Amino acid sequence: MNPEKQNILQFKSLVKRLIYLFTTIIFLVIAVFLFLFFNSSITSWFQNSDTELDSLYIEAEKKVLVQNEMAKTWKPADISLITDATLKEKVEYGKELIAHTAKYLGPNGSVKKITNGMNCNNCHLDAGTKAWGNNYGSVYSMYPKMRARSGQVENLYKRVNDCMERSLNGQPLKEDEKEMKAMIAYIEYIGSNVPKGKEGYASGIYDLEYLDRAADPAKGKALYDAKCASCHQVNGQGILAEDKKEYTYPPLWGANSYNNGAGLFRISRFAGYIKYNMPLGATYENPQLSDEEAWDIAAYVENQPRPSKDLSQDWPDISKKPVDHPFGPFSDTFTEAQHKFGPYKPIKDEKKKNEKKQS
């Protein structure tokens, strides 16, 4: 083979090797790039998947916990199981009075005209049977009992009349009146499945954790207008039913609402009440308000004008006043404003210190 042909073959061989080497390098670069890209994507995918799975697991766990809690809640004794016809009639009438108080005892009542037009049902939801709806689950089991507000042992007659005079801003019923006896019979019967001295689970009102700040009426107004006004109206006066005898949605302030002696006038009570019951349709399983929203709405509502009651005989021992009772005198140095809106933790801490000193 002549030298010229040999050089040509060697050159071609070198070119082939260079092309192979160049192709190999390009392939390796592409492979490394693809590896890094897909490795990052896969890692990110797994991380996102783990986060989503964790979130789903937490939600499922919460759901199970809530379901377990609800399974323990007090359920009213079944009225349909009453075999005594006289008792059944009385209990059913009592339920009707609780659900539609104003039709019988309101401004246009058929029996008496002694209340503001609200129904007991407006504060004690589902005729006093809803979980955390200010229900009657523990009323019969815990009464008679000593109440610090009056400084006396109170029976159910006194307790019902407290609501008549405070929440319904009306006049008391006599113990022997048919309506009083019927309401007592209803409350006693539906709570008869709770042992004496015990409290039914999810009875009354839920106790919300105190905020680290004061509840804010200004924030509450914006929330009220957005979440509450469609039912209770911007002016807080509620909506009367077509028959003009009771409210479809009750007034939250003003002349026809509860007075300043009612339990729900305390911000902690109102906040706990609306947390798991409002807006309409909210439940313990499916609340629609955050804790802060509930506190702020309560501050706004309770800052509005309403009827007043002589409270001079309430809390004979002022050291027993709740931290959010908004009227002095107090056994501490905090202002009425702080007692009304908070923050309550400093008041609670001082109260505990004073109780320890006295014990």
ZIVENWO-V146141 format. One record per residue. N is the residue number from 0. RES is the residue in three letters. SS is DSSP state (A for helix, B for strand, O for the rest). PHI is phi in radians with two decimals (none if undefined). NEAR is the number of other C-alpha atoms within 8 Angstrom. Layout:
n	res	ss	phi	near
N	RES	SS	PHI	NEAR
N	RES	SS	PHI	NEAR
This chain:
n	res	ss	phi	near
0	MET	O	none	4
1	ASN	O	-1.32	5
2	PRO	A	-1.02	6
3	GLU	A	-1.15	6
4	LYS	A	-1.14	8
5	GLN	A	-1.10	9
6	ASN	A	-1.13	8
7	ILE	A	-1.13	8
8	LEU	A	-1.12	8
9	GLN	A	-1.12	8
10	PHE	A	-1.13	8
11	LYS	A	-1.04	8
12	SER	A	-1.10	8
13	LEU	A	-1.15	8
14	VAL	A	-1.09	8
15	LYS	A	-1.04	8
16	ARG	A	-1.15	8
17	LEU	A	-1.11	8
18	ILE	A	-1.09	8
19	TYR	A	-1.09	8
20	LEU	A	-1.11	8
21	PHE	A	-1.11	8
22	THR	A	-1.09	8
23	THR	A	-1.09	8
24	ILE	A	-1.09	8
25	ILE	A	-1.06	8
26	PHE	A	-1.06	8
27	LEU	A	-1.12	8
28	VAL	A	-1.07	8
29	ILE	A	-1.10	8
30	ALA	A	-1.10	8
31	VAL	A	-1.10	8
32	PHE	A	-1.06	8
33	LEU	A	-1.10	8
34	PHE	A	-1.10	8
35	LEU	A	-1.09	8
36	PHE	A	-1.11	8
37	PHE	A	-1.24	8
38	ASN	A	-1.12	8
39	SER	A	-1.13	8
40	SER	A	-1.13	8
41	ILE	A	-1.14	8
42	THR	A	-1.06	8
43	SER	A	-1.08	8
44	TRP	A	-1.07	8
45	PHE	A	-1.12	8
46	GLN	A	-1.10	8
47	ASN	A	-1.10	8
48	SER	A	-1.11	8
49	ASP	A	-1.09	8
50	THR	A	-1.10	8
51	GLU	A	-1.11	8
52	LEU	A	-1.13	8
53	ASP	A	-1.06	8
54	SER	A	-1.11	8
55	LEU	A	-1.11	8
56	TYR	A	-1.14	8
57	ILE	A	-1.07	8
58	GLU	A	-1.10	8
59	ALA	A	-1.12	8
60	GLU	A	-1.12	8
61	LYS	A	-1.07	8
62	LYS	A	-1.07	8
63	VAL	A	-1.13	8
64	LEU	A	-1.06	8
65	VAL	A	-1.13	9
66	GLN	A	-1.07	9
67	ASN	A	-1.13	8
68	GLU	A	-1.11	8
69	MET	A	-1.13	7
70	ALA	A	-1.16	6
71	LYS	A	-1.58	7
72	THR	O	-1.15	11
73	TRP	O	-1.09	10
74	LYS	O	-2.10	6
75	PRO	O	-1.17	9
76	ALA	O	-1.05	9
77	ASP	O	-1.34	7
78	ILE	A	-1.12	10
79	SER	A	-1.14	4
80	LEU	A	-1.52	5
81	ILE	O	-1.20	9
82	THR	O	-1.70	5
83	ASP	O	-1.36	6
84	ALA	A	-1.08	7
85	THR	A	-1.14	6
86	LEU	A	-1.12	9
87	LYS	A	-1.07	11
88	GLU	A	-1.08	8
89	LYS	A	-1.15	12
90	VAL	A	-1.12	14
91	GLU	A	-1.13	11
92	TYR	A	-1.16	10
93	GLY	A	-1.07	16
94	LYS	A	-1.10	12
95	GLU	A	-1.07	9
96	LEU	A	-1.15	12
97	ILE	A	-1.16	13
98	ALA	A	-1.28	11
99	HIS	O	-2.33	12
100	THR	A	-0.87	15
101	ALA	A	-1.10	16
102	LYS	A	-1.12	11
103	TYR	A	-1.86	13
104	LEU	A	-2.20	15
105	GLY	O	-1.45	17
106	PRO	O	-1.00	11
107	ASN	O	-2.06	10
108	GLY	O	-1.17	12
109	SER	O	-1.45	8
110	VAL	O	-1.79	6
111	LYS	O	-2.54	8
112	LYS	O	-2.09	11
113	ILE	O	-2.25	9
114	THR	O	-2.26	14
115	ASN	O	-1.47	12
116	GLY	O	1.80	14
117	MET	O	-1.43	16
118	ASN	O	-1.82	14
119	CYS	A	-0.93	13
120	ASN	A	-1.06	13
121	ASN	A	-1.18	8
122	CYS	O	-1.86	8
123	HIS	O	-1.93	14
124	LEU	A	-1.12	12
125	ASP	A	0.91	9
126	ALA	A	0.97	12
127	GLY	A	1.37	13
128	THR	O	-2.14	13
129	LYS	O	-1.36	11
130	ALA	O	-1.03	12
131	TRP	O	1.02	14
132	GLY	O	-1.80	17
133	ASN	O	1.06	14
134	ASN	O	-1.40	15
135	TYR	O	-1.68	14
136	GLY	O	-0.95	18
137	SER	O	-1.99	13
138	VAL	A	-1.26	10
139	TYR	A	-1.10	13
140	SER	A	-1.23	13
141	MET	A	-1.85	11
142	TYR	O	-1.90	9
143	PRO	O	-1.16	8
144	LYS	B	-2.71	8
145	MET	B	-1.33	8
146	ARG	B	-2.12	9
147	ALA	O	-1.15	11
148	ARG	O	-1.07	9
149	SER	O	-1.69	9
150	GLY	O	1.28	11
151	GLN	B	-2.35	7
152	VAL	B	-1.39	8
153	GLU	B	-1.93	12
154	ASN	O	-1.72	9
155	LEU	A	-1.18	10
156	TYR	A	-1.10	10
157	LYS	A	-1.13	8
158	ARG	A	-1.15	9
159	VAL	A	-1.12	10
160	ASN	A	-1.19	11
161	ASP	A	-1.01	10
162	CYS	A	-1.17	11
163	MET	A	-1.05	14
164	GLU	A	-1.49	11
165	ARG	O	-1.88	14
166	SER	O	-1.20	14
167	LEU	O	-1.74	16
168	ASN	O	0.75	15
169	GLY	O	-2.22	10
170	GLN	O	-1.89	9
171	PRO	O	-1.29	8
172	LEU	O	-1.67	9
173	LYS	O	-1.41	6
174	GLU	O	-1.08	7
175	ASP	O	-1.63	6
176	GLU	O	-1.29	8
177	LYS	A	-0.98	6
178	GLU	A	-1.19	9
179	MET	A	-1.11	13
180	LYS	A	-1.07	12
181	ALA	A	-1.18	14
182	MET	A	-1.12	14
183	ILE	A	-1.09	12
184	ALA	A	-1.05	12
185	TYR	A	-1.13	13
186	ILE	A	-1.08	12
187	GLU	A	-1.14	10
188	TYR	A	-1.17	10
189	ILE	A	-1.18	13
190	GLY	O	-1.74	15
191	SER	O	-1.22	10
192	ASN	O	-1.55	7
193	VAL	O	-1.85	11
194	PRO	O	-1.03	8
195	LYS	O	-1.00	7
196	GLY	O	1.48	6
197	LYS	O	-1.92	9
198	GLU	O	-1.98	11
199	GLY	O	-1.25	10
200	TYR	O	-1.20	8
201	ALA	O	1.17	10
202	SER	O	-1.60	16
203	GLY	O	1.31	12
204	ILE	O	-2.13	12
205	TYR	O	-1.22	8
206	ASP	O	-1.55	7
207	LEU	O	-1.32	8
208	GLU	O	-1.12	5
209	TYR	O	-1.18	7
210	LEU	O	-1.34	10
211	ASP	O	-1.45	7
212	ARG	O	-2.32	6
213	ALA	O	-1.31	10
214	ALA	O	-1.15	13
215	ASP	O	-1.97	12
216	PRO	A	-1.07	13
217	ALA	A	-1.15	8
218	LYS	A	-1.12	10
219	GLY	A	-1.11	16
220	LYS	A	-1.10	11
221	ALA	A	-1.06	8
222	LEU	A	-1.21	12
223	TYR	A	-1.05	11
224	ASP	A	-1.05	10
225	ALA	A	-1.43	8
226	LYS	A	-2.02	8
227	CYS	O	-2.12	11
228	ALA	A	-1.13	12
229	SER	A	-1.11	9
230	CYS	A	-1.77	8
231	HIS	A	-1.59	15
232	GLN	O	1.32	11
233	VAL	O	-1.06	8
234	ASN	O	-1.50	6
235	GLY	O	1.28	11
236	GLN	O	-1.59	14
237	GLY	O	1.21	13
238	ILE	B	-2.28	12
239	LEU	B	-1.28	12
240	ALA	O	-1.22	9
241	GLU	O	-1.04	5
242	ASP	O	-1.36	6
243	LYS	O	1.09	7
244	LYS	O	-1.78	14
245	GLU	O	-2.51	14
246	TYR	B	-1.70	14
247	THR	B	-1.23	8
248	TYR	B	-2.25	9
249	PRO	O	-1.29	13
250	PRO	O	-1.25	14
251	LEU	O	-1.74	11
252	TRP	O	-2.72	14
253	GLY	B	1.67	12
254	ALA	O	-1.06	6
255	ASN	O	-1.76	12
256	SER	O	-1.75	17
257	TYR	O	-1.19	15
258	ASN	O	-1.61	14
259	ASN	O	-1.30	10
260	GLY	O	-1.74	11
261	ALA	O	-1.24	11
262	GLY	A	-1.04	7
263	LEU	A	-1.27	8
264	PHE	A	-1.27	12
265	ARG	O	-1.24	13
266	ILE	A	-1.06	14
267	SER	A	-1.11	11
268	ARG	A	-1.21	12
269	PHE	A	-1.19	11
270	ALA	A	-1.11	14
271	GLY	A	-1.13	13
272	TYR	A	-1.18	14
273	ILE	A	-1.37	10
274	LYS	A	-0.94	13
275	TYR	O	-1.95	15
276	ASN	O	-2.34	14
277	MET	O	-2.33	13
278	PRO	O	-1.04	10
279	LEU	O	-0.85	5
280	GLY	O	1.85	6
281	ALA	O	-1.22	11
282	THR	O	-2.43	9
283	TYR	O	-1.08	9
284	GLU	O	-1.26	6
285	ASN	O	-2.33	7
286	PRO	O	-1.23	12
287	GLN	O	-2.00	9
288	LEU	O	-2.06	10
289	SER	O	-1.36	8
290	ASP	A	-1.03	10
291	GLU	A	-1.08	8
292	GLU	A	-1.09	10
293	ALA	A	-1.09	13
294	TRP	A	-1.10	14
295	ASP	A	-1.23	16
296	ILE	A	-1.10	16
297	ALA	A	-1.06	15
298	ALA	A	-1.08	14
299	TYR	A	-1.16	15
300	VAL	A	-1.07	11
301	GLU	A	-1.32	11
302	ASN	O	-1.62	7
303	GLN	O	-1.63	8
304	PRO	O	-1.19	7
305	ARG	B	-2.76	11
306	PRO	O	-1.06	12
307	SER	O	-1.95	7
308	LYS	O	-2.26	8
309	ASP	O	-1.18	5
310	LEU	O	-1.87	6
311	SER	O	-1.12	4
312	GLN	O	-1.64	7
313	ASP	O	-1.37	8
314	TRP	O	0.91	11
315	PRO	O	-1.00	9
316	ASP	O	-1.76	8
317	ILE	A	-1.14	9
318	SER	A	-1.21	6
319	LYS	A	-1.56	8
320	LYS	O	-1.06	11
321	PRO	O	-1.09	5
322	VAL	O	-1.09	8
323	ASP	O	-1.86	13
324	HIS	O	-1.28	9
325	PRO	O	-1.56	9
326	PHE	O	-2.13	7
327	GLY	O	-1.36	5
328	PRO	O	-1.35	5
329	PHE	O	-2.12	10
330	SER	O	-1.59	6
331	ASP	O	-2.21	7
332	THR	O	-1.79	5
333	PHE	O	-1.40	8
334	THR	O	-1.37	6
335	GLU	A	-1.08	9
336	ALA	A	-1.07	8
337	GLN	A	-1.24	12
338	HIS	A	-1.13	16
339	LYS	A	-1.41	11
340	PHE	A	-1.81	13
341	GLY	O	1.55	13
342	PRO	O	-1.17	14
343	TYR	O	-1.64	15
344	LYS	A	-1.03	9
345	PRO	A	-1.05	7
346	ILE	A	-1.16	12
347	LYS	A	-1.10	9
348	ASP	A	-1.11	8
349	GLU	A	-1.15	9
350	LYS	A	-1.06	9
351	LYS	A	-1.11	8
352	LYS	A	-1.08	8
353	ASN	A	-1.13	8
354	GLU	A	-1.15	8
355	LYS	A	-1.16	7
356	LYS	A	-1.12	6
357	GLN	A	-1.38	5
358	SER	O	-1.46	4
